Amino acid sequence: MTPRVVTGIGPTSLQSASVNLDISTDRYVAQIRSVARTLARWPVTLAVNGDSESTCLLGRAFLDAGENPVRWYVQEAAEPRAASARSTTVVVPSKDIPTSLLRAADVVLCIGFGTGTALEVCLAKFESCAQVFVVRELVSSRLPKECAFDRLSYVSINDLDAALSSVLGPPRATQTLIRASSGGEQ
């Protein structure tokens, strides 16, 4: 079975995002790492923009937290970011990175708004059939209600587990327990 793909989107600059949220950059980084640890519990591939500070951090933290692969989407002239055997680099024209990421997704996970990221969330309505989760602690406000759509949800870091389970099924540890208790394989 092909692993499900979670696309992580977020602002280019960690410092600008933390200023907009009125929190320290260290706290913003810690929250992104927490999201990565939560996400790493599922057998998924994480797809991210390899040119964004926030999504690169999410990708590195995701690799550190588990055994799942990361797919880095980068523009033609960029250096490949494949830092491990569990990483692949997809080279696409810069203008096509957002749509390529969205089209690859089973779930879109937003870890903060920037101008481009807010646009990507709205674009997901048309370019993806994926559920879109925006992590509340990592955005200063919701998008205007004119931009809302049925697959867009705002979730807290504490509720991320349940939100991901609603789309991806139970996390890996729970899947192991289910197999063990049923006496068979899934």
C-alpha positions as CSV (number, residue, x, y, z in Angstrom):
1,M,0.0,0.0,0.0
2,T,1.3,3.5,-0.9
3,P,1.8,5.7,2.2
4,R,-0.6,8.6,2.5
5,V,0.8,12.0,1.9
6,V,0.5,14.9,4.3
7,T,1.5,18.2,2.8
8,G,2.9,20.7,5.2
9,I,2.5,24.4,4.3
10,G,3.7,27.4,6.3
11,P,5.3,30.9,6.1
12,T,8.7,31.4,4.6
13,S,10.2,33.2,7.6
14,L,10.2,31.8,11.1
15,Q,11.1,35.2,12.5
16,S,8.3,37.1,10.7
17,A,5.7,34.5,11.7
18,S,6.7,34.6,15.4
19,V,6.5,38.4,15.3
20,N,3.1,38.3,13.8
21,L,2.0,35.8,16.4
22,D,3.6,37.9,19.2
23,I,5.6,34.9,20.5
24,S,9.3,34.2,20.6
25,T,10.9,32.4,17.6
26,D,12.0,29.7,20.1
27,R,8.4,29.1,21.1
28,Y,7.2,29.0,17.5
29,V,10.0,26.5,16.6
30,A,9.0,24.3,19.6
31,Q,5.4,24.3,18.5
32,I,6.3,23.2,15.0
33,R,8.5,20.4,16.4
34,S,5.5,19.3,18.5
35,V,3.4,19.1,15.4
36,A,6.1,17.1,13.6
37,R,6.3,14.6,16.6
38,T,2.5,14.2,16.5
39,L,2.5,13.7,12.7
40,A,5.3,11.2,12.8
41,R,3.1,8.7,14.7
42,W,1.3,7.9,11.4
43,P,2.8,5.9,8.5
44,V,2.8,8.9,6.1
45,T,5.1,10.7,3.7
46,L,5.4,14.4,4.5
47,A,5.6,16.7,1.4
48,V,7.0,20.2,2.0
49,N,8.3,23.3,0.2
50,G,12.0,23.0,0.5
51,D,12.4,26.7,0.2
52,S,10.5,27.7,3.3
53,E,12.0,28.0,6.7
54,S,8.9,26.8,8.6
55,T,8.3,23.7,6.4
56,C,12.0,22.8,6.3
57,L,12.0,22.8,10.1
58,L,8.8,20.7,10.0
59,G,10.5,18.3,7.6
60,R,13.7,18.0,9.6
61,A,11.8,17.5,12.9
62,F,9.5,14.9,11.2
63,L,12.6,13.0,10.1
64,D,14.1,13.2,13.6
65,A,10.9,12.0,15.2
66,G,10.3,8.8,13.3
67,E,11.0,6.5,10.4
68,N,8.8,8.2,7.8
69,P,10.0,9.8,4.5
70,V,10.0,13.5,3.5
71,R,9.5,14.7,0.0
72,W,11.1,18.1,-0.6
73,Y,9.6,20.2,-3.4
74,V,12.2,22.7,-4.7
75,Q,12.6,25.1,-7.6
76,E,15.0,24.2,-10.5
77,A,18.0,26.1,-9.3
78,A,17.8,25.1,-5.6
79,E,20.1,22.7,-3.9
80,P,18.6,19.3,-3.2
81,R,17.6,18.9,0.5
82,A,17.6,15.1,0.6
83,A,19.4,14.8,4.0
84,S,18.7,11.1,4.5
85,A,17.8,7.9,2.7
86,R,14.2,8.7,3.7
87,S,14.2,11.9,1.7
88,T,13.5,12.6,-1.9
89,T,13.7,15.8,-3.8
90,V,11.1,16.8,-6.4
91,V,12.3,19.6,-8.7
92,V,9.5,21.8,-10.2
93,P,9.3,25.4,-11.5
94,S,8.9,27.8,-8.5
95,K,5.4,28.9,-9.7
96,D,4.2,25.2,-9.6
97,I,5.4,24.3,-6.1
98,P,2.1,25.2,-4.4
99,T,-0.2,23.4,-6.8
100,S,2.2,20.4,-6.9
101,L,2.2,20.1,-3.1
102,L,-1.6,20.5,-2.9
103,R,-2.3,17.9,-5.6
104,A,0.0,15.4,-3.9
105,A,-1.9,15.7,-0.5
106,D,-4.3,13.4,1.3
107,V,-4.1,15.9,4.2
108,V,-2.9,19.5,4.1
109,L,-1.4,20.7,7.4
110,C,-0.9,24.5,7.8
111,I,1.7,25.5,10.4
112,G,1.2,29.3,10.1
113,F,0.1,32.0,7.7
114,G,2.2,34.1,5.4
115,T,0.8,35.8,2.3
116,G,1.6,32.8,0.2
117,T,0.4,30.3,2.8
118,A,-3.0,31.9,3.2
119,L,-3.3,31.8,-0.6
120,E,-2.4,28.1,-0.6
121,V,-5.1,27.3,2.0
122,C,-7.7,29.0,-0.3
123,L,-6.2,27.3,-3.4
124,A,-6.6,23.9,-1.7
125,K,-10.4,24.3,-2.2
126,F,-9.8,23.9,-6.0
127,E,-6.5,22.1,-6.4
128,S,-6.9,19.3,-3.8
129,C,-9.6,17.0,-2.4
130,A,-7.6,16.9,0.9
131,Q,-8.8,17.8,4.3
132,V,-7.0,21.0,5.4
133,F,-6.1,21.5,9.0
134,V,-4.8,24.9,10.2
135,V,-3.0,24.7,13.6
136,R,-4.7,27.4,15.7
137,E,-1.7,28.2,17.9
138,L,0.4,29.0,14.8
139,V,-1.9,31.5,13.1
140,S,-3.0,35.0,14.3
141,S,-6.5,34.6,13.1
142,R,-8.9,32.6,10.9
143,L,-9.2,33.4,7.2
144,P,-12.3,35.5,6.3
145,K,-15.5,33.5,6.3
146,E,-15.8,34.2,2.6
147,C,-12.7,31.9,2.2
148,A,-14.1,29.0,4.2
149,F,-14.9,25.6,2.7
150,D,-16.2,22.3,4.0
151,R,-12.7,20.6,4.1
152,L,-11.1,23.5,6.1
153,S,-10.8,23.0,9.9
154,Y,-8.9,24.9,12.6
155,V,-7.4,22.6,15.2
156,S,-5.3,23.1,18.3
157,I,-2.0,21.2,18.8
158,N,-3.7,19.2,21.6
159,D,-6.5,18.2,19.2
160,L,-4.3,17.4,16.2
161,D,-4.1,13.7,17.1
162,A,-7.9,13.3,16.9
163,A,-8.1,15.5,13.7
164,L,-5.4,13.4,11.9
165,S,-7.1,10.2,13.1
166,S,-10.4,11.3,11.5
167,V,-8.7,11.2,8.1
168,L,-5.7,8.9,8.4
169,G,-7.1,6.3,10.9
170,P,-5.4,5.5,14.1
171,P,-1.7,6.3,14.6
172,R,1.0,3.6,14.3
173,A,1.1,2.6,18.0
174,T,-2.6,2.2,18.1
175,Q,-2.6,0.1,14.9
176,T,-0.1,-2.2,16.5
177,L,-2.3,-2.6,19.5
178,I,-5.3,-3.3,17.4
179,R,-3.4,-6.0,15.4
180,A,-2.1,-7.6,18.7
181,S,-5.5,-7.6,20.4
182,S,-7.3,-9.1,17.3
183,G,-4.6,-11.8,17.1
184,G,-4.1,-11.2,13.4
185,E,-2.6,-8.8,10.9
186,Q,-4.2,-5.8,9.2
